[in-house]
Amino acid sequence: MKKITVIVRNLPLNTRRNAEALRMSVGLTLRDDKVTVIFIDDGVYSAAPSKPELINFAPLDKEFGALSLLKCAMLADRASMQKRKIHSLHENIKPTEREEIVRTITESDIVIPF
């Protein structure tokens, strides 16, 4: 079993990049690997509740639900949240200190940045 970390670090607006990162993360669970999704920098906006349908984007509820059901760890960088004044997250996304995020990344066998 490999430890795979997907890092979501970009704004979710005007691109499907973050949505694709989450869909790919769901797909990575098809093997017996441990998948962790980390939201850092502007990527924390994807972890916060929003209404993407207002700008004709599909909500990420299915992806977040699937990752939760599959027991994937989802971590949001607390420093990035504070800098952007984000106080709430989607269900099952854990606010995490930077040290733990760095440790998760360094202990991973595969890191996929988005």
Phi, psi and omega in degrees: 000131179256153174263119181244129178242129176252126182253120178257115186227007183248161175301141181277354184274148177064017178204155176258010184305311182292322177297319178294324177299318179290319178297319178295322179299319176299315180297326180294341180283353181294336174267182183270034183265157176266118183252132176235136176249128180244129176256119184219161184053225181292347177297340179295339176297328177291332181278345181270147176301138180206180178234074184296338180296340178294338177243027176063035172250146177284138176294156183264017184303318180298316181294315179297320179297316180296316180297323177294314179299326182276005177062034176279136176286134176233119185240138175244130181294118184298320180296320177295322178296314181296317180299327183259007178057042176264125185246345179227154182230163172300156179303141176073011172258125188260123172296132189223141178291152183302323181300318179292324178295315178298318179298317179300316180295314183291334179274357182280146174280325181226131176238127182241105178275140176240000000 
